[in-house]
Amino acid sequence: MMILIDQIISFLVSFVYGFFLYWIICKIYSYLFYKNRYMRILFNAIFCISSAFIYFFILLLLNNGIIHSYFLLFLIFGFLISYCLLKKK
């Protein structure tokens, strides 16, 4: 059972991490969609594993690593909001 302040902090961190993921994807877009198939798979695997590890480590520091589905929803929501705000027109 988490106290309310821990949940609110985890919501905010998940939301901000969604913004951070969108920003990182924009910066390394050329590596994630590289023409060479094997390099693309390698870069995508490294990116996915490292971003998941960083997110879990942050949650480990905040609330002992408890992951709820609504934290992931806030992460996706933050990603989508940053996509809508920062996309190139």
Secondary structure, DSSP 8 states (H G I E B T S, - for coil): ---HHHHHHHHHHHHHHHHHHHHHHHHTHHHHT-SSHHHHHHHHHHHHHHHHHHHHHHHHHHHTT---HHHHHHHHHHHHHHHHHH---
